[in-house]
Amino acid sequence: MVDQLKLYDYRKQVYARPITLGNYCALRGCIVQAGENPLAGGYLVVDNLGTPDEHTSWQPAHIFESGYTEPLGNGHEAYQRRVMAEQQELDAKIAKLTEFTNSALFATLEQAERDRLASQLAVMTEYSEILGQRIAAFQVAAGA
């Protein structure tokens, strides 16, 4: 059966709270199966809250925590959260490009290409700094 499975990326927001497997089963009316630990830490996870497609499940803590993080900027306006997410994504790209510029492969590129990548990195870094200034202003304005 595993050979019939396809790999999928998963990226969406859910609502969740910590709960043991035993407490989850008590809440949902299910039974902890033989061999499962009712004290196992995990999360009650609700997808599509408040919609006809709402779905509640339990995930072990290590699975949930490896795939989900609290959204940036709780308490901020939606556009402010988008700026925070944009900076986080940009910083990840900066880190990857920085790593590449320090690699053996980078050294094999023609000088003109290395120069373009160095310029790209400088612009990306400046862009991130500007986003950081905007985020700092959000927090000052919010009294944080």
VMD Tcl script that builds the backbone (N, CA, C; Angstrom):
set m [mol new atoms 432]
animate dup $m
set s [atomselect $m all]
$s set {name element resname resid chain x y z} {
  {N N MET 1 A 0.814 -1.189 0.000}
  {CA C MET 1 A 0.000 0.000 0.000}
  {C C MET 1 A 0.865 1.264 0.000}
  {N N VAL 2 A 1.976 1.273 0.744}
  {CA C VAL 2 A 2.835 2.447 0.814}
  {C C VAL 2 A 3.344 2.827 -0.569}
  {N N ASP 3 A 3.583 1.844 -1.420}
  {CA C ASP 3 A 4.086 2.133 -2.769}
  {C C ASP 3 A 3.058 2.862 -3.621}
  {N N GLN 4 A 1.788 2.916 -3.183}
  {CA C GLN 4 A 0.737 3.607 -3.927}
  {C C GLN 4 A 0.538 5.043 -3.434}
  {N N LEU 5 A 1.260 5.438 -2.387}
  {CA C LEU 5 A 1.101 6.773 -1.833}
  {C C LEU 5 A 1.939 7.777 -2.609}
  {N N LYS 6 A 1.402 8.989 -2.754}
  {CA C LYS 6 A 2.133 10.080 -3.377}
  {C C LYS 6 A 2.476 11.102 -2.304}
  {N N LEU 7 A 3.559 11.822 -2.495}
  {CA C LEU 7 A 4.006 12.839 -1.564}
  {C C LEU 7 A 3.269 14.144 -1.826}
  {N N TYR 8 A 2.809 14.817 -0.745}
  {CA C TYR 8 A 2.126 16.101 -0.847}
  {C C TYR 8 A 2.708 17.077 0.159}
  {N N ASP 9 A 2.824 18.338 -0.244}
  {CA C ASP 9 A 3.171 19.400 0.698}
  {C C ASP 9 A 1.888 19.860 1.362}
  {N N TYR 10 A 1.987 20.285 2.609}
  {CA C TYR 10 A 0.820 20.698 3.363}
  {C C TYR 10 A 1.117 22.040 4.015}
  {N N ARG 11 A 0.313 23.031 3.700}
  {CA C ARG 11 A 0.514 24.343 4.285}
  {C C ARG 11 A -0.838 25.030 4.422}
  {N N LYS 12 A -1.348 25.024 5.629}
  {CA C LYS 12 A -2.592 25.726 5.913}
  {C C LYS 12 A -2.648 26.012 7.398}
  {N N GLN 13 A -3.546 26.872 7.776}
  {CA C GLN 13 A -3.699 27.191 9.183}
  {C C GLN 13 A -4.802 26.329 9.786}
  {N N VAL 14 A -4.582 25.926 11.026}
  {CA C VAL 14 A -5.559 25.148 11.780}
  {C C VAL 14 A -5.664 25.752 13.181}
  {N N TYR 15 A -6.695 25.376 13.884}
  {CA C TYR 15 A -6.819 25.724 15.296}
  {C C TYR 15 A -6.439 24.492 16.097}
  {N N ALA 16 A -5.727 24.696 17.198}
  {CA C ALA 16 A -5.267 23.538 17.961}
  {C C ALA 16 A -5.037 23.926 19.421}
  {N N ARG 17 A -5.027 22.897 20.256}
  {CA C ARG 17 A -4.639 23.086 21.654}
  {C C ARG 17 A -4.033 21.792 22.161}
  {N N PRO 18 A -3.087 21.904 23.112}
  {CA C PRO 18 A -2.479 20.690 23.666}
  {C C PRO 18 A -3.519 19.839 24.402}
  {N N ILE 19 A -3.366 18.519 24.265}
  {CA C ILE 19 A -4.259 17.578 24.964}
  {C C ILE 19 A -3.617 16.188 24.897}
  {N N THR 20 A -3.778 15.402 25.943}
  {CA C THR 20 A -3.269 14.036 25.895}
  {C C THR 20 A -4.188 13.180 25.024}
  {N N LEU 21 A -3.683 12.054 24.578}
  {CA C LEU 21 A -4.490 11.142 23.774}
  {C C LEU 21 A -5.707 10.660 24.566}
  {N N GLY 22 A -5.484 10.329 25.845}
  {CA C GLY 22 A -6.604 9.863 26.672}
  {C C GLY 22 A -7.692 10.909 26.832}
  {N N ASN 23 A -7.302 12.152 27.091}
  {CA C ASN 23 A -8.293 13.223 27.239}
  {C C ASN 23 A -8.994 13.517 25.912}
  {N N TYR 24 A -8.247 13.417 24.805}
  {CA C TYR 24 A -8.860 13.605 23.489}
  {C C TYR 24 A -9.935 12.540 23.260}
  {N N CYS 25 A -9.591 11.295 23.560}
  {CA C CYS 25 A -10.558 10.207 23.352}
  {C C CYS 25 A -11.776 10.366 24.262}
  {N N ALA 26 A -11.552 10.802 25.491}
  {CA C ALA 26 A -12.680 11.030 26.401}
  {C C ALA 26 A -13.588 12.133 25.855}
  {N N LEU 27 A -12.992 13.179 25.322}
  {CA C LEU 27 A -13.744 14.302 24.765}
  {C C LEU 27 A -14.514 13.905 23.520}
  {N N ARG 28 A -13.888 13.101 22.666}
  {CA C ARG 28 A -14.481 12.753 21.375}
  {C C ARG 28 A -15.252 11.443 21.388}
  {N N GLY 29 A -15.236 10.726 22.525}
  {CA C GLY 29 A -15.975 9.473 22.618}
  {C C GLY 29 A -15.315 8.314 21.904}
  {N N CYS 30 A -13.999 8.348 21.794}
  {CA C CYS 30 A -13.294 7.238 21.157}
  {C C CYS 30 A -12.562 6.431 22.223}
  {N N ILE 31 A -11.942 5.362 21.832}
  {CA C ILE 31 A -11.263 4.468 22.767}
  {C C ILE 31 A -9.770 4.475 22.448}
  {N N VAL 32 A -8.941 4.594 23.482}
  {CA C VAL 32 A -7.501 4.476 23.304}
  {C C VAL 32 A -7.225 3.019 22.951}
  {N N GLN 33 A -6.568 2.799 21.834}
  {CA C GLN 33 A -6.316 1.448 21.351}
  {C C GLN 33 A -5.221 0.758 22.167}
  {N N ALA 34 A -5.254 -0.571 22.187}
  {CA C ALA 34 A -4.220 -1.340 22.873}
  {C C ALA 34 A -2.861 -0.948 22.314}
  {N N GLY 35 A -1.907 -0.761 23.210}
  {CA C GLY 35 A -0.563 -0.383 22.804}
  {C C GLY 35 A -0.353 1.120 22.706}
  {N N GLU 36 A -1.433 1.907 22.775}
  {CA C GLU 36 A -1.294 3.365 22.752}
  {C C GLU 36 A -1.239 3.885 24.182}
  {N N ASN 37 A -0.505 4.944 24.391}
  {CA C ASN 37 A -0.341 5.533 25.714}
  {C C ASN 37 A -1.355 6.660 25.907}
  {N N PRO 38 A -2.305 6.500 26.826}
  {CA C PRO 38 A -3.307 7.552 27.021}
  {C C PRO 38 A -2.701 8.859 27.546}
  {N N LEU 39 A -1.482 8.786 28.098}
  {CA C LEU 39 A -0.827 9.996 28.602}
  {C C LEU 39 A 0.048 10.666 27.546}
  {N N ALA 40 A 0.072 10.118 26.338}
  {CA C ALA 40 A 0.886 10.694 25.261}
  {C C ALA 40 A 0.431 12.113 24.983}
  {N N GLY 41 A 1.399 13.023 24.935}
  {CA C GLY 41 A 1.087 14.415 24.644}
  {C C GLY 41 A 0.804 14.612 23.170}
  {N N GLY 42 A -0.097 15.507 22.894}
  {CA C GLY 42 A -0.437 15.794 21.510}
  {C C GLY 42 A -1.297 17.032 21.427}
  {N N TYR 43 A -1.985 17.149 20.316}
  {CA C TYR 43 A -2.812 18.322 20.060}
  {C C TYR 43 A -4.158 17.903 19.484}
  {N N LEU 44 A -5.212 18.544 19.960}
  {CA C LEU 44 A -6.511 18.491 19.321}
  {C C LEU 44 A -6.426 19.514 18.195}
  {N N VAL 45 A -6.678 19.075 16.979}
  {CA C VAL 45 A -6.508 19.914 15.798}
  {C C VAL 45 A -7.842 20.040 15.079}
  {N N VAL 46 A -8.238 21.269 14.778}
  {CA C VAL 46 A -9.488 21.515 14.048}
  {C C VAL 46 A -9.150 22.205 12.735}
  {N N ASP 47 A -9.450 21.517 11.635}
  {CA C ASP 47 A -9.320 22.080 10.292}
  {C C ASP 47 A -10.642 22.711 9.896}
  {N N ASN 48 A -10.580 23.774 9.144}
  {CA C ASN 48 A -11.774 24.400 8.553}
  {C C ASN 48 A -12.837 24.743 9.592}
  {N N LEU 49 A -12.407 25.318 10.707}
  {CA C LEU 49 A -13.307 25.658 11.808}
  {C C LEU 49 A -14.478 26.507 11.323}
  {N N GLY 50 A -15.676 26.101 11.715}
  {CA C GLY 50 A -16.880 26.864 11.407}
  {C C GLY 50 A -17.400 26.712 9.998}
  {N N THR 51 A -16.872 25.739 9.263}
  {CA C THR 51 A -17.349 25.506 7.893}
  {C C THR 51 A -17.975 24.114 7.819}
  {N N PRO 52 A -18.701 23.816 6.743}
  {CA C PRO 52 A -19.244 22.464 6.584}
  {C C PRO 52 A -18.160 21.392 6.515}
  {N N ASP 53 A -16.930 21.779 6.179}
  {CA C ASP 53 A -15.816 20.834 6.080}
  {C C ASP 53 A -15.011 20.728 7.367}
  {N N GLU 54 A -15.537 21.252 8.477}
  {CA C GLU 54 A -14.798 21.209 9.744}
  {C C GLU 54 A -14.450 19.766 10.099}
  {N N HIS 55 A -13.201 19.568 10.542}
  {CA C HIS 55 A -12.719 18.231 10.874}
  {C C HIS 55 A -11.825 18.323 12.101}
  {N N THR 56 A -12.079 17.467 13.088}
  {CA C THR 56 A -11.293 17.449 14.321}
  {C C THR 56 A -10.498 16.156 14.380}
  {N N SER 57 A -9.218 16.279 14.780}
  {CA C SER 57 A -8.365 15.097 14.897}
  {C C SER 57 A -7.369 15.317 16.026}
  {N N TRP 58 A -6.597 14.278 16.325}
  {CA C TRP 58 A -5.529 14.350 17.328}
  {C C TRP 58 A -4.223 14.040 16.626}
  {N N GLN 59 A -3.181 14.813 16.949}
  {CA C GLN 59 A -1.850 14.543 16.402}
  {C C GLN 59 A -0.855 14.463 17.546}
  {N N PRO 60 A 0.058 13.498 17.510}
  {CA C PRO 60 A 1.121 13.449 18.518}
  {C C PRO 60 A 1.899 14.762 18.516}
  {N N ALA 61 A 2.382 15.163 19.691}
  {CA C ALA 61 A 3.057 16.454 19.838}
  {C C ALA 61 A 4.217 16.604 18.855}
  {N N HIS 62 A 5.061 15.576 18.716}
  {CA C HIS 62 A 6.235 15.716 17.843}
  {C C HIS 62 A 5.844 15.897 16.384}
  {N N ILE 63 A 4.743 15.308 15.969}
  {CA C ILE 63 A 4.269 15.474 14.588}
  {C C ILE 63 A 3.724 16.887 14.400}
  {N N PHE 64 A 2.855 17.303 15.304}
  {CA C PHE 64 A 2.255 18.631 15.204}
  {C C PHE 64 A 3.322 19.719 15.251}
  {N N GLU 65 A 4.213 19.622 16.228}
  {CA C GLU 65 A 5.213 20.673 16.439}
  {C C GLU 65 A 6.248 20.736 15.322}
  {N N SER 66 A 6.429 19.642 14.590}
  {CA C SER 66 A 7.374 19.681 13.469}
  {C C SER 66 A 6.749 20.319 12.233}
  {N N GLY 67 A 5.433 20.452 12.207}
  {CA C GLY 67 A 4.776 20.987 11.020}
  {C C GLY 67 A 4.051 22.298 11.204}
  {N N TYR 68 A 3.776 22.678 12.432}
  {CA C TYR 68 A 2.997 23.885 12.688}
  {C C TYR 68 A 3.746 24.833 13.616}
  {N N THR 69 A 3.588 26.106 13.380}
  {CA C THR 69 A 4.068 27.142 14.290}
  {C C THR 69 A 2.946 28.156 14.449}
  {N N GLU 70 A 2.978 28.890 15.552}
  {CA C GLU 70 A 1.978 29.941 15.706}
  {C C GLU 70 A 2.250 31.009 14.664}
  {N N PRO 71 A 1.182 31.578 14.090}
  {CA C PRO 71 A 1.394 32.594 13.062}
  {C C PRO 71 A 2.092 33.820 13.632}
  {N N LEU 72 A 2.878 34.445 12.780}
  {CA C LEU 72 A 3.544 35.673 13.173}
  {C C LEU 72 A 2.509 36.754 13.426}
  {N N GLY 73 A 2.795 37.608 14.380}
  {CA C GLY 73 A 2.014 38.821 14.539}
  {C C GLY 73 A 0.624 38.658 15.080}
  {N N ASN 74 A 0.394 37.650 15.928}
  {CA C ASN 74 A -0.917 37.580 16.565}
  {C C ASN 74 A -1.192 38.928 17.212}
  {N N GLY 75 A -2.374 39.476 17.012}
  {CA C GLY 75 A -2.719 40.780 17.560}
  {C C GLY 75 A -2.444 41.921 16.591}
  {N N HIS 76 A -1.863 41.630 15.435}
  {CA C HIS 76 A -1.602 42.655 14.431}
  {C C HIS 76 A -2.655 42.565 13.323}
  {N N GLU 77 A -2.740 43.631 12.548}
  {CA C GLU 77 A -3.634 43.657 11.391}
  {C C GLU 77 A -3.163 42.639 10.351}
  {N N ALA 78 A -4.076 42.214 9.487}
  {CA C ALA 78 A -3.747 41.204 8.470}
  {C C ALA 78 A -2.591 41.659 7.578}
  {N N TYR 79 A -2.594 42.919 7.145}
  {CA C TYR 79 A -1.510 43.369 6.265}
  {C C TYR 79 A -0.176 43.370 7.004}
  {N N GLN 80 A -0.200 43.623 8.317}
  {CA C GLN 80 A 1.031 43.604 9.107}
  {C C GLN 80 A 1.567 42.176 9.223}
  {N N ARG 81 A 0.669 41.219 9.412}
  {CA C ARG 81 A 1.088 39.816 9.470}
  {C C ARG 81 A 1.684 39.383 8.132}
  {N N ARG 82 A 1.129 39.898 7.017}
  {CA C ARG 82 A 1.677 39.563 5.700}
  {C C ARG 82 A 3.095 40.112 5.554}
  {N N VAL 83 A 3.336 41.321 6.068}
  {CA C VAL 83 A 4.688 41.892 6.015}
  {C C VAL 83 A 5.646 41.030 6.834}
  {N N MET 84 A 5.205 40.589 8.020}
  {CA C MET 84 A 6.043 39.737 8.872}
  {C C MET 84 A 6.349 38.412 8.180}
  {N N ALA 85 A 5.342 37.814 7.556}
  {CA C ALA 85 A 5.549 36.553 6.837}
  {C C ALA 85 A 6.465 36.771 5.643}
  {N N GLU 86 A 6.304 37.902 4.961}
  {CA C GLU 86 A 7.159 38.210 3.815}
  {C C GLU 86 A 8.620 38.309 4.244}
  {N N GLN 87 A 8.870 38.976 5.379}
  {CA C GLN 87 A 10.248 39.089 5.847}
  {C C GLN 87 A 10.803 37.715 6.229}
  {N N GLN 88 A 9.981 36.901 6.873}
  {CA C GLN 88 A 10.442 35.565 7.268}
  {C C GLN 88 A 10.808 34.739 6.030}
  {N N GLU 89 A 9.979 34.776 4.999}
  {CA C GLU 89 A 10.264 34.044 3.762}
  {C C GLU 89 A 11.507 34.603 3.077}
  {N N LEU 90 A 11.622 35.930 3.045}
  {CA C LEU 90 A 12.785 36.563 2.420}
  {C C LEU 90 A 14.062 36.195 3.164}
  {N N ASP 91 A 14.010 36.206 4.492}
  {CA C ASP 91 A 15.197 35.863 5.273}
  {C C ASP 91 A 15.631 34.421 5.035}
  {N N ALA 92 A 14.665 33.525 4.822}
  {CA C ALA 92 A 15.015 32.136 4.506}
  {C C ALA 92 A 15.719 32.067 3.147}
  {N N LYS 93 A 15.256 32.854 2.190}
  {CA C LYS 93 A 15.904 32.885 0.876}
  {C C LYS 93 A 17.301 33.495 0.973}
  {N N ILE 94 A 17.438 34.526 1.801}
  {CA C ILE 94 A 18.751 35.145 2.002}
  {C C ILE 94 A 19.718 34.122 2.586}
  {N N ALA 95 A 19.252 33.351 3.553}
  {CA C ALA 95 A 20.108 32.337 4.181}
  {C C ALA 95 A 20.552 31.300 3.154}
  {N N LYS 96 A 19.644 30.874 2.284}
  {CA C LYS 96 A 19.997 29.883 1.264}
  {C C LYS 96 A 20.981 30.454 0.248}
  {N N LEU 97 A 20.746 31.712 -0.163}
  {CA C LEU 97 A 21.654 32.312 -1.129}
  {C C LEU 97 A 23.025 32.553 -0.499}
  {N N THR 98 A 23.041 32.974 0.754}
  {CA C THR 98 A 24.315 33.163 1.455}
  {C C THR 98 A 25.079 31.853 1.528}
  {N N GLU 99 A 24.376 30.783 1.864}
  {CA C GLU 99 A 25.009 29.463 1.919}
  {C C GLU 99 A 25.579 29.082 0.551}
  {N N PHE 100 A 24.806 29.348 -0.493}
  {CA C PHE 100 A 25.268 29.020 -1.842}
  {C C PHE 100 A 26.505 29.823 -2.214}
  {N N THR 101 A 26.540 31.119 -1.842}
  {CA C THR 101 A 27.692 31.947 -2.207}
  {C C THR 101 A 28.965 31.507 -1.485}
  {N N ASN 102 A 28.804 30.705 -0.441}
  {CA C ASN 102 A 29.965 30.171 0.273}
  {C C ASN 102 A 30.302 28.744 -0.145}
  {N N SER 103 A 29.647 28.262 -1.196}
  {CA C SER 103 A 29.851 26.868 -1.617}
  {C C SER 103 A 30.927 26.754 -2.694}
  {N N ALA 104 A 31.375 25.538 -2.882}
  {CA C ALA 104 A 32.357 25.250 -3.930}
  {C C ALA 104 A 31.742 25.483 -5.311}
  {N N LEU 105 A 30.471 25.186 -5.480}
  {CA C LEU 105 A 29.814 25.378 -6.771}
  {C C LEU 105 A 29.804 26.850 -7.174}
  {N N PHE 106 A 29.538 27.732 -6.207}
  {CA C PHE 106 A 29.532 29.169 -6.493}
  {C C PHE 106 A 30.879 29.606 -7.080}
  {N N ALA 107 A 31.949 29.084 -6.536}
  {CA C ALA 107 A 33.287 29.457 -6.996}
  {C C ALA 107 A 33.545 29.040 -8.440}
  {N N THR 108 A 32.779 28.080 -8.956}
  {CA C THR 108 A 32.977 27.622 -10.339}
  {C C THR 108 A 32.203 28.466 -11.345}
  {N N LEU 109 A 31.316 29.325 -10.873}
  {CA C LEU 109 A 30.519 30.153 -11.784}
  {C C LEU 109 A 31.380 31.236 -12.408}
  {N N GLU 110 A 30.949 31.700 -13.565}
  {CA C GLU 110 A 31.648 32.817 -14.205}
  {C C GLU 110 A 31.546 34.049 -13.304}
  {N N GLN 111 A 32.536 34.914 -13.372}
  {CA C GLN 111 A 32.593 36.090 -12.512}
  {C C GLN 111 A 31.339 36.960 -12.655}
  {N N ALA 112 A 30.851 37.124 -13.886}
  {CA C ALA 112 A 29.662 37.959 -14.105}
  {C C ALA 112 A 28.459 37.406 -13.344}
  {N N GLU 113 A 28.296 36.082 -13.327}
  {CA C GLU 113 A 27.185 35.465 -12.598}
  {C C GLU 113 A 27.384 35.619 -11.092}
  {N N ARG 114 A 28.603 35.461 -10.615}
  {CA C ARG 114 A 28.873 35.662 -9.179}
  {C C ARG 114 A 28.564 37.103 -8.786}
  {N N ASP 115 A 28.890 38.046 -9.650}
  {CA C ASP 115 A 28.596 39.455 -9.373}
  {C C ASP 115 A 27.089 39.711 -9.312}
  {N N ARG 116 A 26.351 39.103 -10.237}
  {CA C ARG 116 A 24.887 39.276 -10.222}
  {C C ARG 116 A 24.286 38.698 -8.949}
  {N N LEU 117 A 24.764 37.529 -8.550}
  {CA C LEU 117 A 24.245 36.913 -7.322}
  {C C LEU 117 A 24.613 37.740 -6.089}
  {N N ALA 118 A 25.799 38.305 -6.076}
  {CA C ALA 118 A 26.197 39.166 -4.961}
  {C C ALA 118 A 25.313 40.414 -4.911}
  {N N SER 119 A 25.003 40.992 -6.076}
  {CA C SER 119 A 24.102 42.148 -6.133}
  {C C SER 119 A 22.707 41.762 -5.661}
  {N N GLN 120 A 22.246 40.601 -6.095}
  {CA C GLN 120 A 20.927 40.118 -5.674}
  {C C GLN 120 A 20.880 39.975 -4.163}
  {N N LEU 121 A 21.913 39.399 -3.581}
  {CA C LEU 121 A 21.960 39.209 -2.133}
  {C C LEU 121 A 21.950 40.551 -1.402}
  {N N ALA 122 A 22.681 41.520 -1.913}
  {CA C ALA 122 A 22.718 42.841 -1.278}
  {C C ALA 122 A 21.351 43.502 -1.311}
  {N N VAL 123 A 20.656 43.400 -2.441}
  {CA C VAL 123 A 19.324 44.005 -2.564}
  {C C VAL 123 A 18.325 43.288 -1.662}
  {N N MET 124 A 18.397 41.975 -1.633}
  {CA C MET 124 A 17.496 41.205 -0.769}
  {C C MET 124 A 17.719 41.571 0.698}
  {N N THR 125 A 18.961 41.739 1.087}
  {CA C THR 125 A 19.289 42.096 2.463}
  {C C THR 125 A 18.745 43.479 2.798}
  {N N GLU 126 A 18.900 44.422 1.888}
  {CA C GLU 126 A 18.358 45.770 2.110}
  {C C GLU 126 A 16.836 45.726 2.213}
  {N N TYR 127 A 16.214 44.957 1.351}
  {CA C TYR 127 A 14.760 44.784 1.365}
  {C C TYR 127 A 14.308 44.236 2.718}
  {N N SER 128 A 15.003 43.229 3.231}
  {CA C SER 128 A 14.660 42.653 4.531}
  {C C SER 128 A 14.810 43.691 5.645}
  {N N GLU 129 A 15.848 44.515 5.554}
  {CA C GLU 129 A 16.049 45.556 6.572}
  {C C GLU 129 A 14.899 46.558 6.559}
  {N N ILE 130 A 14.415 46.908 5.378}
  {CA C ILE 130 A 13.268 47.818 5.268}
  {C C ILE 130 A 12.020 47.176 5.864}
  {N N LEU 131 A 11.801 45.908 5.552}
  {CA C LEU 131 A 10.657 45.204 6.154}
  {C C LEU 131 A 10.793 45.192 7.674}
  {N N GLY 132 A 12.016 44.986 8.178}
  {CA C GLY 132 A 12.249 45.004 9.616}
  {C C GLY 132 A 11.916 46.342 10.232}
  {N N GLN 133 A 12.232 47.431 9.546}
  {CA C GLN 133 A 11.889 48.768 10.037}
  {C C GLN 133 A 10.377 48.947 10.092}
  {N N ARG 134 A 9.685 48.452 9.082}
  {CA C ARG 134 A 8.223 48.546 9.079}
  {C C ARG 134 A 7.636 47.751 10.244}
  {N N ILE 135 A 8.154 46.554 10.468}
  {CA C ILE 135 A 7.656 45.707 11.551}
  {C C ILE 135 A 7.904 46.372 12.894}
  {N N ALA 136 A 9.087 46.968 13.070}
  {CA C ALA 136 A 9.385 47.677 14.318}
  {C C ALA 136 A 8.385 48.817 14.526}
  {N N ALA 137 A 8.024 49.505 13.457}
  {CA C ALA 137 A 7.045 50.599 13.561}
  {C C ALA 137 A 5.664 50.058 13.925}
  {N N PHE 138 A 5.299 48.885 13.417}
  {CA C PHE 138 A 4.013 48.269 13.796}
  {C C PHE 138 A 3.966 48.082 15.300}
  {N N GLN 139 A 5.053 47.576 15.848}
  {CA C GLN 139 A 5.075 47.230 17.265}
  {C C GLN 139 A 5.093 48.482 18.137}
  {N N VAL 140 A 5.745 49.544 17.691}
  {CA C VAL 140 A 5.725 50.809 18.426}
  {C C VAL 140 A 4.319 51.370 18.420}
  {N N ALA 141 A 3.675 51.348 17.247}
  {CA C ALA 141 A 2.321 51.881 17.121}
  {C C ALA 141 A 1.317 51.095 17.961}
  {N N ALA 142 A 1.569 49.785 18.118}
  {CA C ALA 142 A 0.671 48.931 18.903}
  {C C ALA 142 A 0.972 49.003 20.387}
  {N N GLY 143 A 2.065 49.707 20.745}
  {CA C GLY 143 A 2.432 49.807 22.150}
  {C C GLY 143 A 3.109 48.567 22.686}
  {N N ALA 144 A 3.624 47.715 21.763}
  {CA C ALA 144 A 4.301 46.471 22.191}
  {C C ALA 144 A 5.724 46.727 22.585}
}
mol reanalyze $m
mol bondsrecalc $m
mol representation Tube
mol addrep $m
